Amino acid sequence: MRNKKLIILFSVLLAVTLLVVFNSVLFSVQRVDVYCANVKESVLADNVRKSHKIKRGSSIFFVNKDEVTKRVEKSVPGIRVLNIEKQFPNKIYINYVEVKEYVKVTSGVKTYYCGNDMRVMRIENGLGDDDSDGAIRLKYRGSLSDLDIGDTLTFETSSGLSAASVVTEIFRGLERLGYYDTVMDLLDDIDLSGNFVVLTTSTGLKWEIVTTDRLAEKLRFAYSVYVSDKFDDSMKREGTLVIAGSDRLVANYRRPGSAVEGL
């Protein structure tokens, strides 16, 4: 009986202690910063700051990340929250990307311009052959139904995966590499019509991603190899950089008409 009372007393004291800690000044939110990962000077930063509704002085432990994400994305339609970081004891960072026109997909006489979440942002009549728009061409196998602005572009890849999920994951990896202009300058097209994901850089080199598991990580790995000293200008202008592996990622290079070379 005595041990039971001690356990109850200890539990009460622990609960009171935790309550005091959670509501202490030390762990109260003093600063909320916002950061855009794909635009250097985001004009939407002030809108994100005004929309998060995290009260200064509130307990950092009780800030619900999912609720803040939903609130911000609903209030500022032109952005997507990447994550919300709690830096103890009293700082919070909201990391987001602006939803911009990343890819273009031609179906019949229409060209759909989609954001990094694969939602249609603009529709033009024509084949979308003009590269001055800066968008990355998306190649696919199959057909698309008519889409309206705001619809998500979806079709099945040859491997049975949703192209929307594959391309969205591609941009989750690429948006960590640099700002929007950097990504647009890096790639000319994304080809999902075959058995592999193939990206063609503006210099002419192809990145062949053998499987789509850990796709974002593989793209960042491909980019690190692409900008390393291992690649000279001649290699960047032709051939294929092959990224494979599951537990351990491996990069190989294949020249046109030649066997694969280890890197």
Buried (B, 14 or more C-beta within 10 A) or exposed (E): EEEEEEEEEEEEEEEEEEEEEEBEEEBBBBEBEBBBBBBEEBEBBEBBBEBBEBEEEEBBBEBEBEEBBEBBBEBBEBBBBBEBEBEEEBBBBBBBBBBBBBBBBBBEEBBBBBBBBBBBBBBBEEEBEEEEBBBBBBBBEEEBEEBEEEBBBEBEBEEEBBBBBBBBBBBBBBBBBBBBEEBBEBBBBBBBEEEBBBBBBBBEBBBBBBBBEBBBBBBBBBBEBBEEEEBEEEBBEEBBBBBBBEEEBEBBBBEEEEEEEEB
